[in-house]
């Protein structure tokens, strides 16, 4: 089974985190998001991976190389953002039989992907409370009869997860016309497949579409919870590591530090004396958590520094961010309503009672900065010492 992994999207809804790094390469526990997709495909029995790449393609190529998880890797370039069918069409020259299509910015349960592969032609589905926000599958028994995009009156509660197994014949059906959105949709290829073949709906036990910053936080919560305790770095004898904590070789944990798992402290990272790291937290490669800092349920990107006496909760910080000493993040509204965040210019509910801030690569705060819940700092943004930030910067 060939598995096509779609990794060319610009990730506009997750900006500024994707401004200089493709969304599928954003960190989820110990590897990029797309690597979890690739791992699920490999564990399910894929014998070749075909990555469809776009902007910043070198980041994907450099990570996956010519072989990943013991299976060969090939690449196809999507020249324009013209939809999912267009992305798969870019890989058409590499396809020579039945093939799977998986989104490189989704998390899948590996056993469910194995079921999907075994049932091909097939489409992955999850049951949701409000199907009107998804593409919804109509079924007779386990067979798919139709798919309807965001219906006002959903025929079922089965949402399309964007995971497919297509027959070899579908290779010739990728030249679909533009949809009303001006894109070439893979669901139109699925509709043709339903006409010609019996397509099975395979329910996935767990699935996450990582499209917005708080979903990257959820992805890390999922994958950090799967880690087993492993201490290979330099941990001071007075440090207290509780539960499933991973300290990679080359990481340093100083005296009087408390780390509550699940937590991952990556190679080259350091946690200074008297710091408190609470799960689920990822401290990225070469990141630094200073003296007396508290970090809770957050993602700190590669090379990011949180200086002494700061608090970061329920937040996502990109690469090479610098929070000056005494920077404090608010992560709870006084009215107890879900925190809102700006997505593509609109304030959108995160659905989370607790959510802090998002900081793009290279953002910097002055000492004693206060950041309001739901604030976004764009890449390279700065604050003045003592500033109270209540609006996006």
Long-range contacts (C-beta under 8 A, 24 or more apart in sequence): 1-44, 1-45, 1-46, 1-47, 1-98, 1-99, 1-100, 1-117, 1-120, 1-165, 2-46, 2-47, 2-48, 2-49, 2-50, 2-94, 2-95, 2-96, 2-97, 2-98, 2-99, 2-100, 3-38, 3-41, 3-46, 3-48, 3-49, 3-50, 3-99, 3-100, 3-101, 3-102, 4-50, 4-52, 4-88, 4-91, 4-95, 4-99, 4-100, 4-101, 4-102, 5-34, 5-37, 5-38, 5-41, 5-49, 5-50, 5-51, 5-52, 5-102, 5-103, 5-104, 6-52, 6-84, 6-87, 6-88, 6-101, 6-102, 6-103, 6-104, 6-105, 7-34, 7-51, 7-52, 7-53, 7-54, 7-60, 7-104, 7-105, 8-52, 8-53, 8-54, 8-55, 8-57, 8-77, 8-78, 8-81, 8-87, 8-90, 9-54, 9-81, 9-104, 9-105, 10-54, 10-55, 10-81, 11-105, 11-211, 12-344, 13-211, 13-212, 13-343, 13-344, 14-210, 14-211, 14-212, 14-213, 14-215, 14-216, 15-360, 16-318, 16-358, 16-359, 16-360, 16-361, 16-376, 16-377, 16-378, 16-379, 17-213, 17-216, 17-316, 17-318, 17-358, 17-360, 17-361, 19-360, 19-361, 19-378, 19-379, 20-56, 20-361, 20-379, 21-56, 21-59, 21-318, 21-319, 21-361, 22-53, 22-54, 22-55, 22-56, 22-59, 22-60, 23-105, 23-210, 24-60, 24-104, 24-105, 25-56, 25-59, 25-60, 25-63, 26-210, 26-216, 27-220, 27-282, 27-284, 27-299, 27-301, 27-302, 28-107, 28-210, 28-216, 28-219, 28-220, 28-223, 29-220, 29-223, 29-224, 29-226, 29-227, 29-264, 29-282, 30-223, 30-227, 30-246, 30-248, 30-264, 30-266, 32-63, 33-104, 33-105, 33-107, 33-210, 33-216, 33-219, 34-60, 34-64, 34-104, 34-105, 35-63, 35-64, 35-68, 36-107, 36-108, 36-219, 36-223, 37-102, 37-103, 37-104, 37-105, 37-106, 37-107, 37-108, 38-64, 38-68, 38-69, 38-104, 39-69, 39-110, 40-102, 40-108, 40-109, 40-110, 40-113, 41-100, 41-102, 41-113, 42-68, 42-69, 42-70, 42-71, 43-110, 43-113, 43-114, 44-110, 44-113, 44-114, 44-116, 44-117, 45-114, 45-117, 46-71, 46-100, 46-117, 47-71, 48-72, 48-73, 48-74, 49-73, 49-74, 50-74, 50-75, 50-76, 50-91, 50-94, 50-95, 50-99, 51-75, 51-76, 51-104, 52-76, 52-77, 52-78, 52-87, 52-88, 52-90, 52-91, 53-77, 53-78, 54-78, 54-81, 82-183, 82-184, 83-178, 83-179, 83-181, 83-183, 83-184, 83-185, 83-186, 84-162, 84-183, 84-184, 84-185, 84-186, 84-187, 85-174, 85-176, 85-183, 85-184, 85-185, 85-186, 85-188, 85-189, 86-183, 86-184, 87-186, 88-174, 88-186, 88-189, 89-174, 89-175, 89-184, 92-171, 92-174, 95-168, 95-171, 96-168, 97-168, 98-165, 98-166, 98-167, 98-168, 99-165, 99-166, 99-168, 99-170, 99-171, 100-163, 100-164, 100-165, 100-166, 101-162, 101-163, 101-164, 101-165, 101-166, 101-186, 102-162, 102-163, 103-162, 103-163, 103-209, 105-209, 105-210, 105-211, 106-161, 106-162, 106-163, 106-207, 106-208, 106-209, 106-210, 107-206, 107-207, 107-208, 107-210, 107-219, 107-222, 107-223, 108-161, 108-163, 108-204, 108-206, 108-207, 109-204, 109-205, 109-206, 109-207, 111-205, 112-202, 112-203, 112-204, 112-205, 112-206, 112-207, 113-163, 113-204, 115-202, 116-163, 116-165, 116-202, 116-204, 117-165, 119-165, 119-200, 119-202, 120-165, 120-166, 120-167, 120-200, 121-164, 121-165, 121-166, 121-167, 121-170, 121-193, 121-197, 121-198, 121-199, 121-200, 122-164, 122-165, 122-199, 122-200, 122-201, 122-202, 123-147, 123-160, 123-161, 123-163, 123-164, 123-165, 123-190, 123-199, 123-200, 123-201, 123-202, 124-160, 124-161, 124-162, 124-163, 124-164, 124-202, 124-203, 124-204, 124-207, 125-158, 125-159, 125-160, 125-161, 125-201, 125-202, 125-203, 125-204, 126-158, 126-159, 126-161, 126-203, 126-204, 126-207, 127-157, 127-158, 127-159, 127-203, 128-157, 128-159, 129-157, 131-156, 131-157, 131-158, 131-159, 134-159, 134-160, 135-159, 135-160, 135-187, 136-160, 137-201, 139-201, 142-200, 142-201, 143-198, 143-199, 143-200, 143-201, 144-190, 144-194, 144-199, 144-200, 144-201, 145-194, 146-191, 146-194, 147-187, 147-190, 147-191, 147-194, 149-187, 158-201, 158-203, 160-187, 161-204, 161-207, 161-209, 162-186, 162-209, 163-204, 163-207, 164-190, 166-190, 166-193, 167-193, 167-196, 167-197, 169-196, 169-197, 212-341, 212-343, 212-348, 212-350, 213-316, 213-341, 213-358, 213-376, 214-316, 214-341, 214-350, 214-351, 214-352, 214-355, 216-299, 216-316, 217-297, 217-298, 217-299, 217-314, 217-316, 217-355, 220-280, 220-282, 220-299, 221-280, 221-297, 224-262, 224-263, 224-264, 224-279, 224-280, 224-281, 224-282, 225-262, 225-280, 227-261, 227-262, 227-264, 229-261, 233-265, 233-267, 243-279, 251-283, 272-308, 284-319, 290-325, 297-354, 298-356, 301-361, 307-367, 312-356, 313-354, 313-356, 314-352, 314-354, 314-355, 314-356, 315-355, 315-356, 315-357, 315-358, 315-359, 316-357, 316-358, 316-359, 317-358, 317-359, 317-363, 318-359, 318-360, 318-361, 318-362, 318-363, 318-379, 319-361, 319-362, 320-361, 320-362, 321-359, 321-360, 321-361, 321-362, 321-363, 321-364, 322-363, 322-364, 322-365, 323-359, 323-364, 323-365, 323-369, 324-364, 324-365, 324-366, 324-367, 324-368, 324-369, 324-385, 325-367, 325-368, 326-367, 326-368, 326-369, 327-365, 327-367, 327-368, 327-369, 327-370, 327-371, 328-369, 328-370, 328-371, 329-356, 329-357, 329-371, 329-373, 330-356, 330-370, 330-371, 330-372, 330-373, 331-355, 331-356, 331-373, 332-373, 333-373, 339-373, 339-374, 340-374, 341-374, 341-376, 342-374, 342-376, 342-392, 347-374, 350-374
